[in-house]
Amino acid sequence: MKFMRQLKNRLGIVGELFVFLGKRKLWWMIPMFVILIGFGVILILAQTTPLGPFIYTLF
């Protein structure tokens, strides 16, 4: 439980989401949220960095 509290404090809203999923035993949803968060990070990086055109060619 100490690990879950530390995760929640360090990661903010994302940490709260993972703590919620852990308490509700919804482990099967964690990979889905990890992929969605990953795509969100890629889209943000693609818009704000000069590497945007190269990231778009990956998809």
N, C-alpha and C positions, 0 to 999 in steps of 0.2 A: 504494500500500500504506500510506503514511503516513496517508492519509485514513481508511482502514478501521480502523487502530489507534486513531486519535483518536475515531472513532465508537464503538468498543467501550468505550473508557475512559469516555466521557461518558454513555453510555446504559445501561451495566450489562448486564443479561440480554438486554434487547431489542437492544442493540448487538451482543452476541455472536451472537444469532440471525441478524441481518443479515449479519454477517461470515461465519458458517457458510454461509448461502445463497449469498453471493458467491463463496466459495472453491469450493463444489460446483457452481457454474454453474446454480443453481436459481432463476434470475431470475423465472420464471413464478409462483413461490410468494409473492413479495414483496407483490403487491397483496392477496392473500388474508390475509396476516398484518397488513397495515396496516388493513384493514377490521375484522378481529377485535379488534385493539388499540383502534381507534376506538370500536367498540361497547362494549368494556370500560370505556373512559374515560367514555363517555356514561352507562353504568349506574352507575358510581361517583358521578358528579356528580349524577345524578338522585336518589340516595339521601341525599346529604350536603348538598344545598343546598335552599333554599326554592323553587327553580325546578323541582323534581321533577315536580309535576303538569303543568307546561307541556311538559316534555320528553316525558312519557309520551303526550301528545296527538299528538306528531309521528309516533309509531309506530302 
